Amino acid sequence: MMDIEQLDEQFAIPGVLAFQATPSGLLYAEISTSQAKATVYLQGAHLAHWQPNGQQPVLFLTSKTELLPGKALRGGVPISFPWFAARHDDKAGPSHGFARIQDWTLVFAALAGEDLHLTFTLGPTELSRSLGYDHFHLSSS
C-alpha cells in the first residue's frame, strides 16, 4: 500500500488530484475539476462525495459513517463483492463482501480534456483468502 507521498509523487495532478488521510489513517483522493469536486477513498475504491460546481452535493456519506480502517463507509457509491447483503452460503463474512473494507490500489490517473480517469484494482488479500476467495482480480474505473 502506498502512502500519501508516494501517491502524490506518482499520481497527483496539480489543482486537480491530491491525496489526504483521515486522522484514523484512511487514504483518499481529493478531486477538483472545472465541472465538479469529488472524494474517493482507497478503502473500497469508494466514491464518497460528488458535487457539481455551484450546486449541492449529489453523493455524500451519512453522518453515521465511522471513518475507520476496515469499517465500511456508509453512503456514496460502494462496491459490493463477492456478495450483496449477507453471505449467500451462510458462512461468516462482512456484510456486502470484503471488497468495500479492503484497501484498493490506484494504478492509473490521467486527465483527458476536463475528465479525470482513475483506475483502482484489488486482488487476493489475507482477508479474502481467509474467506475462501484467492483467485480474483477486480478493477474499478
Secondary structure by P-SEA (a helix, b strand, c coil): cccaaaaaacccccccbbbbbcccbbbbbbbbcccccbbbbcccccccbbbcccccccbbbcccccccccccccccbbbbcccccccccccccccccccccbbbbbccccccccbbbbbbbbcccaaaaaacccccccccc
